[in-house]
Amino acid sequence: MKDNAETQDLAIEFVGVVKRFGDAVAVDGIDLAIRRGELVTFLGPSGCGKTTSLRLIAGLELPSDGHLRIAGRDVSRDPASERNVGMVFQSYALFPHVSVLDNVAYGPVIRGVKKAEAHAKARGILDQIGLGGLHDRLPAELSGGQQQRVAVARAIAQQPDVILFDEPLSNVDAKLRRKVRSEIRALQQEFGLTAVYVTHDQEEALAVSDRIVVMDKGRIAQVGTPEDLYERPASAFIANFIGDANLIEGRVMAGRFAAEGLDVPVSGADGPASVSIRPERIALDLSADGPARIASGTYLGSRMEYAVTLGGTELLVSRPISEPRLEAGQPVALRIDTGGVTRLS
């Protein structure tokens, strides 16, 4: 049982939450606690349950079973209108015919705050996020990144218990995504917001999150910091979903994992096993008597990716573009950073 201090520190709690749509189970008995001031991202492939989880927090869907608490209050049966939740939609959902200032002040005004007071608060938030000179503009007169910040400002103005981001960068040009995601993260930290973020983009999740919840088939596959999930995946699904990974079957004997041509140290019991090795943790050295061969190379701008054969094992290896280019057929020796090797079973 949680003590009072721990309970007060929690912003959102899923307790055995299930959501069914007819015979289909979209969310299958998840348990999760999100702390105040934390940005937690739900990540996973299409149909994994991440968006349904967000909609359950928002009150746009209600649990079929289990309980959902926000700020210590059970909201399992409460509609969206009775929850203190802010939402930033994919489309921003800004009112096109009113000013930026009125968009941001909208929430407080409909909650009964006097218009002058709501405008003063909205101006303060807009100034704080770098949009102070754009109060009187219409949304169509702003860039995509500016519209995104207005949508966040509008959510902040409501003083919600939690802000929800539903694929917030899906409508932002690819070149702007890095900048906008950094701005979202900076605003979340500056205002101390509790935020839940949904995306299918692994790099985006790694960049903005305190913790990531990876979902698969309606269940939580793993929860952890970005570093936890990338460096210490709990399964082949996680290793393969977040970044690239070499997934290799072999056998452990006396603290060594062996596959055809491969031998690396690992921990755990002897017996059949599988490991994940990240491509960037493998270094290649030109060696006339090297046991491996370059099978092919792919130019990716900032790096080269090589397919390397080692006995009966094929490995994907990532090298900085600044290193000398290797050609198919060249013999190489491998140096594997054991920090990039994770035993999966």
N, C-alpha and C positions, 0 to 999 in steps of 0.2 A: 504494500500500500504506500502511495506517495505521501510524503509529509507536506505540510501547508506551504512551506517555502518553495518546494519543487513544483507543487500544483500552481502556485501563483506565477511561476516563471513560464508556464506553458500557455501558448497562444491558441493552439489547435490540438485536439486529440481525436484520433480515429480509434475506436474500440470495437474490434470485430465487425467492421462495417462491410456489408454486402449490398450490392445493387444489381437487381435482376431486371431485365426487359423481356417479359414473357419467359421463355425457356432459356434465354441467353443470360449468362452471368458476366456482367461487365467489370464488377469489382468483387473480389472473392475473399472476404474475411480479412481485411487489412487492419493492422494495428500500427499506429504511428503517432509520435508526439513531436510537435514543432514548437520551439522555444520563442519567446518574445524577441524581436529584433533580428530574427534569423531569416535568411533567404534560402528557401528550399525549393529545388527544382524537381518536378516529376518528368522523367525521361523514359522513352521507350518507343518501340515500333508502333505503327498504326494499329489501332484496335486493342492496345494493351491495357486500357483503363485509365490512362493519365488524365484525359480531358473529363471523363466522368467523375474522377476524384475531385477535380477542380470545381465542377458543377455542383457536387455534393456540398462543398464548403460554401459556395455562393448561395445555396438554397434553390438552385434551378432544378435540382433533382433531390429527392428525399431517399434515405437509406431504406432498403427492404428489410434489413436486419442490422443490429448493432447500434452503437451510439456515436454521435459526433458532438464534440464540445468546442466552443469558441470562447476564449477568455473565461474559462471555468464554467460556462453555462451550457447546459445540454440544449442544443438547437436542432436535434434530430428531426423534429416535426415542425419546425418553424419555417415559414416561407421566406423568400429572399428579402421581402420588405421589412421583416422583423430582425434582420441580422445587420450588424454594423460592419459591413464588408464593402470595400472599394474594388472596382473591376476595371482593368485596362484591356480592351478588346483588340482583336486582330485588326479591325477596321478603324480603330480609335473611337468611333461612334461620337464624334464631336458634332455639335449642332451647327450646321453650315451657315445659318443666316443670322447668328449672333456673334458678338465679338469674343476674342480670346478671354477677356476679363469676365464676361458673363458666362462663358462655358465653365470657367474654373469656380465661379461663385455659385453655380447652379445648385449643387448639393446642399450647402448651408442655407440657401434661400428657401428651398422647398421644405427644409426642416424647421423653418420658422425664424431663422436669423434675419435681422433687419438688413435690407439691401446695402445700405451704406457700410455696415459692419462687415458683411460678406465680401463686399468689394475691397475693403481695406485689407482683409485677410488674403484675398486672392492676389492683390497687388504684391503683398509681402512674399508670397510663395513664388510668384512669377519672377520677381526681382532676384530671389534666392537661387533660382534655377537658370538664370541668365536670359530670361525673356522679358525683362522689364520694359524694353522699348516697344513691345509688340501688343500692348494691352488692347488697342482699338482695332487691330486687324481681324479679318475674318479667317477661319481655318484654311480656306482655299488659297490665301495669300502667303501661307507658310510652307516651308519645305517639309518633306516627310519626317525628318528628324525633329523638327520643331513641333510638328503636330503630335509626335509621340510624347514629347516633354509636356505639352499642354494636357494630354490625356492623363499622364502621371500626376501633374499638378492638380487636376480636377479630382482625382482619387484622393490625394493627400489632403485636400481642403475639407473632405468629409470627416477627417480624424477617425478613420476606420480602425477596427481591431486588427484587420489584416487586409492587404492589397493583393489581388489576384491578377496575374499576367497570363493571358491566354495567347500563346504563340505571338508575342508582341512584335517580333521582327519580321514576320512573314510578308508584310507589305513594304518593307524597307529595302531599298536598293542594296545589292550585295556589298558594294563598296562602302556603304554607310553603316553596315551592321556592326562592325567592330567599334565604331565611335558611339553609336546609340546604345549598344549593350553596356559599354563602359559608363555612359551617362546614367543609365538605369541603376547600375550597381552603386555609383557614387551617390545618387539621390537616396537610395535605400539605406545606405550607411549613414549619410548626413542626417537624415530625419529619424533614424533608428526604427525604420519600418519593419514590421513582420510581413514577409512577402512569400507567396507561393507562385511559382513560375512554371509554365508548361511549355515544353519544346520537344521537337524530335531531333534537334541539331546537337550532336554530342559536344562539339567545340564550344558552342554557345553555353551549354550547361556547365562545362568545365570552367568557363571564364567568369560566370556571374555568381556561382552558388557557394553558400557555406556548406550545404550538404546536398547530395543528389539521391533521389529515390528512383531506382530503376525498376520499371514494372514490366511484367511479361504475363500475358494471358490472365489479366485481372489480379495478379498477385504481386507482392513486392519481392523482387529477385535479390536486391541488395540495397542497403542504405549506407552512405558514408560520405566523407569529404571527397572532393574531386581527386585528390592524391590517393586516398584509400582505394577508390574504384579503379583508377588507372594502374596503380602500382600493385595492388593486392586484390585482383578480381576473385570473387568467390566461386565462379563457374565459367565454363567455356562460353556460355551465352554472354556474360558480362565482358569477358576478355575480348570477344569478337565484336560486341556491339559498341564498346567505347574504345575508339581508336582501332589500329590494326594489330593483329597478333598472329604469331605462329603457334598453332595448336598441334601438339605432337604427342602421339601415343608411344609408350615404351614401358620400361620396368625400372624400379628402384631396387638397388642392392647396396647395402652398407653405406648409405648416405649419398649415393651417386645415381643419377637418372641416366639411363642409356636407351637410345634408339639407334637405328642403323646409321652408323657414322657419327653419332652425337653422344657426348658424355659430359654432364654438368652436375655440380653438387646441388642437392636438395635435402630438405628435412622430411621426417615422417617415416612410417613403417615401410619395410620391404614389400615388394609385390608390384603387380601391374599398376601403372599410373599414367596420367597425362599432365603436361605442363604447358604454360603459356610463356612465350618469349617475345618481347616487344622488338620490332624491327630495328629501332634506333639504338638498341642496346647491343647490337652485334657490330663489331668492327671488322673490316676486311684488310688484310695485309697481302700485298703481292708477294708470292713465294713460288719459285719454280717447282718445289716439291710439295706445295700446299695440297691438302687432302680434298679441298672443295674446288668447284668450277663455277664460273659465271655462266648461267644459262641465258639470261637476257637482261637488258636494262631499259628503264623507262624514265624519260626526262619529265619532271614535274615542276619545273621553274625554280623553286627554292631548294629542291633536293632531287637526288636520283634514287630510284628504287630498283633493286636488283633481285632477280630470282637466282638463288645459289643452290647448287646440288652438293650434298655431302653424303656420300654413300647412297642409301636409299631414301634419304630425307631431303626435302626441298624447303628452303627457308626464304622468306622475304626479308630483305635487308635495306635499311634506309641510310643514305650517306649525304652529308652536306654537299651542295653543288660546288663548293670551293675546293673539294678534294679531287684529285686526278680522276678522269673518266676511265672506267674499266670496260673492256670489250668482252663479248661473248666468247667463251672457250678459255679465258685466262684462268690459270690456277691461282688460288688464294688460300690463305690460312685465316681461320676465324678466331676472334677474341670475343667471348661472350661475357658481358657484365652480369654477374650472378644476381645483382640487384634487380635486373629486369626479368628474372626467371621466377615464375609463380607455379607452385604445384597446385593442380586443380582437383586431383583425386588420387 
